[in-house]
Amino acid sequence: MSIHDILHPKGWKATPGYSNGIAARGKTLFLGGMIGWNADQEFETDDFLGQVDQALANIVAVLAEGGAGPEHVTRLTWFVTDKRAYLDALSDLGRVYRKHMGRSYPAMALVQVVALVEDRALVEIEATAVIPD
């Protein structure tokens, strides 16, 4: 159950694992792109799913610094270097996502890019969160 208002037009097909839109009011947190390295800025894996796991853990850590949790996230933008790696990992990706984000499904977008600034990065995820008034 979302603490924000989910925007889903009447008659539209249900979305699998994301929301079309979110309406929220309160303190807004803007997180920069989180990649799959640890707190020491070191990659522990070159595996796509492993990097997603770490990037989501990084998002949760930064949210906590702002007094927020995954339930406050209103938007995620995913940048991946290989769309096929994302699609091939979908079933396991859901498990990893829920491990960090629970059953919170914000508005999301996925963009395939040629490369990310860190050469070993396979995924970068930006987040926006709103802590209600």
KOLGUVO-121744 format. One record per residue: z, x, y of N, C-alpha, C, O, CB in turn. Coordinates in steps of 0.02 Angstrom, whole numbers, plus 50000, padded with zeros to 5 digits. Each point is the difference from the previous one (the first is absolute). Glycine has a CB too. Example, Ala and Ser with C-alpha at 12.3 -4.5 7.8 and 13.67 -1.06 7.14 Angstrom:
BEGIN
503905066049716500004995550059500005004550060500335005249999500294985349942/499025007750112500035004250059500374996150055500085002550055498845003449913/
//
This chain:
BEGIN
500005004249941500004995850059500005004450062500435004450007500184986449931/498935008250106499935004050060500484997650054500134994050007498675008149965/501475002750067500424998150057499584998450061500254997750051500675009549904/498434994150040499524998550053499574994149978500024998049942499975014150098/499634985250006499554994449983499345002649973499655003950033500894989150056/499305005049851499365002049969499464995350026500084993949999500515010549897/498864998450127499444996150027499464999449946499655004849984500604999250134/499704990049854499524998849946499674993150013500314994949987500365012249929/498724992950110499674993750015499964995249940499885002149943499465004050143/500784987649928499984994949949499324999949967499485000350033501364992850031/499175006649870499374999849962499745006849980499535000349960500224989350100/500545015849966499775006649980500295001849933500564998149983499355005450137/499715000249840500235002549935500605004750011500045003650049498784995449904/501655000949999500595004450004499785007349998499525001849967501194989449976/499645013050094499855007150002500415003849948500594998549991499135000650132/499985005749843500365003849949500365006250028499695005350007499464990749910/501495003450099500395005850019499975001950074500205005550017499614998349871/499974991950154500005001250072499974993450037499884994849970499555016450014/500684988950081499954994150041499415000750047499825005550020501434992649973/498444996350026499465000250049500265001650069499675003450039499704988349893/501235006050082500305001350065500754998649998500244996449956498685000750100/501445005849991500724999250006500164998750074499755003550044500475004049855/500214987650114500264999050068500735002149999500384997949957498814992450067/501005013850025500695002650002500225000950072499595000950045500245004949845/500834994150120500295001050066500605004649991500404999049954499204989650089/500475016450002500585004449996499835007150020499525001250036500944991749875/499955011850066499905007250013499455002549954500034999249940501185002350096/498275001649994499435002449962500055007549987500145003950045499164987050004/500585011049889499975007049981499295001749981499684996349962501535003549997/498535005750067499325002349984500075006649963500245004950028499254989250074/500305006049836500045006149960499335003449999499484996849991501434998349939/499105011450078499395004049994499775000049927500354997349957499995009950141/499104995649890499745000349932500445004349955500125005950014498734992550031/501384998649901500415003549951499555002149942499614996049975501444997550058/499015012849948499605002549944500475001749942500614999350005498515005250075/500594997849866500375001149939500335006849993500015002949946499214989450005/501075010250103500405006149993500734998350011500174994750026498875012550013/501404997549940500714998850003500285001850069499635001550046500455000749831/500594997550130500335001350064499885007150025500075001350060500794990349909/498975013049986499845006950020499265001050014499775005650008501194998249923/498674990750072499285000050012499635004049947499545003950015500684994950107/499995000149816499685003249942499774994649952500364995349985500355015150028/498684990449962499744995449950500285001949932499995005849981498954992450086/501314996949897500265001149932499494998049948500095001449941501074996950101/498314998349980499484997849953499344999150036499974998950060500904995449871/498595006450030499334998450024499744993749967499404998650002500385013650018/500674984049951499854993649968500024994450052500484999750039500005004549851/499024991550111499974994750049500624995649999500324999050051498445001149938/501424997449952500584995649994500645003550021500434997050031498994996949876/500655012450075500595003950019500055000850076500544999850028499395006249863/499504994950141500005000750073500164993350034500344999850051498835009649940/500594985049981500174993550026500754998949994500324997650047498544997949922/501425006249974500724999349988500395003750054500474997250029499335001949847/500015007050139500355004050050499894997350070500464999750040499435010349887/499494987950089499864997350066500414993750014500264999250055498575005649938/501234990949957500404993950009500745001750006500364996850039498794996849896/501095011350028500695002350007500125002750071500524998850029499535003949847/499465000850151500045002750068500044994350051500385000350048498985010049916/500244984550025500024994250045500694996950000500274998550053498504999449926/501525001049962500664997049995500535004350035500454997450032499224997249859/500275012050103500475004650033499964999450076500514999950034499405007949868/499484991950125499924999550072500224993150024500314999450053498735008849944/500814986649965500244993350018500765000050006500284997250047498734997749895/501335008250010500735000250000500265003550063500514997950028499505002249847/499655005050148500205003550062499984995350060500385000850048499185009849906/500004984450043499944995150054500414993749988499954995250038498925009249983/501534995649927500424994249985499624994449965500214994350003500475008850094/498774998649871499584995049967499945001449926500215005249975499164993150131/500354996949859499865000849929499304997449986499664997650045501565001349926/498565001549966499334997749982499874992850019499434998250015500605009949893/500484987750091499914992950017499804998950073499784994650018501065002749894/499245007850130499834999550070499275002050015499754999050055501455003249972/498465000749923499325002450010499534994050009500004995349961500245015049970/499374990050123499524994750015499285002149987499564995849991501244999850094/499075010949913499325002549990500015006849969500405004350018499214989150080/499935007749854499875006549970499255001350004499604995749984501415003449938/498815006850100499305002149998499965006149955500315005250014499454990350103/499865003949831499925005349950499345003750013499484996850009501204996749905/499355013050087499415004350005499975004049936500465003749984499594997050144/499414998549834499925003649937499365004150001499514998150032501134992849907/499375014650026499415004249996499544997949943499435002349996501235007150053/499594986349906499604997949943500174992749983500514998649968499455013349987/499614983650066500114992949987500054998649925500394995849978498995001450127/500235006349855500004999049928500685001949970500234996549955498535005750041/501555003050028500675001949976500504994450014500424998549958499335013750061/500204984750040500424994350018499884994249952500474997349972499525006450149/499394994449871499834994249957500195001349927500234995449966498845001750113/500825009049897500175001649931500754999949987500224999149943498755007850051/501434993950058500735000349993500344993450017500624999850002499325012350026/499694982549984500294993850026500604997449961500504998150030498374999250010/501095002649893500564997149963500625004350008500554997350010498654997749907/500745011550078500575004550010500215000350073500595000950015499035005949887/499904992350143500145000050071500484994450019500455001050041498425004049980/501044989249949500454994450013500725001749982500464998350036498594993949944/501045011149963500675002049978500315004950048500594999350019499084998849862/499955006950140500255005050047500154996950068500515001650031498835007249909/500234986750082500104996550063500664996149999500415000750045498344998449972/501354996849931500614995949995500635004349994500534997950022498794993149924/500625014950025500575004649995500295001650068500615000550008498895004449888/500064995950154500225001850067500034994150048500454999650042499065011649938/500014984350014499924994750049500264993349977500034995250039498995010850003/501174993449895500224993749973499434995049998499435001849986501735000450057/499004991649971499494994849999499804998050071499854994150013500605001749877/499555009050154499784999050069499265001750004499805005649983501364997050064/498434992649974499285001150002499744998950070499794994450018500115002049862/500115008850161499774999450070499244999550004499655000449949501365006150088/498754992850024499285000450011499795007249984500345004750020499674986050071/499445010049874499795006749979499255000950010499614995349998501335005249920/498885005850091499305002050000499945006549962500475004150000499314990150112/499665006949856499855006149964499355002850026499504996450005501124999649891/499395010450121499405003250027499885006449960500465004049991499744991250125/499185005749861499835006349968499765004850054499594998250042500104996149849/500575011850108499825005150049499715006149964500125000949940500784995050140/498745008149956499705006049971500545005049982499965003349948498994994850118/501555002649977500555004849989500584998150044499934996350048499255012949921/501404993650014500594999350042500165007050027499755004949975500704985249957/499975010250119500145006450033500285005149951499795005850000500424988150108/500275004049850500265004549948499524999949941499884994849970501325003150067/498535007949947499475000349949500214997049932499584997049966500015013150092/501044990649922500224997549935500174992650001500094997049948500345014350027/499604985650084500194993050006499444995649973499425000850019501315001850081/499454992749857499534995249972500094993150031499554995849995500455010649899/500574992450138500164993650030500445001150061500425004650001499494989549887/499995001850163500434999950059500114992750017499534996050001500045015350043/501064986849969500174993050012500384999450065500525003150009499514994649868/499704998350169500344998450063500374993449991499784995749962499355010450108/501444993249964500394993849994500234997750068500145004050045500234999349840/499674990150122500314996950058500534995349973499884996349952499065004650120/501654999249958500554995749978500304996550061499985002750055500255004849847/500054986750087500344996350053500694997849973500044996649949498854999450101/501635006149986500684997949984500144993850042500005000450062500395011549909/499734982349997500104993850040500575000750049500485003649989499084989949916/500385002750152500524999850050500644997049971500504999450035498644999650056/
//
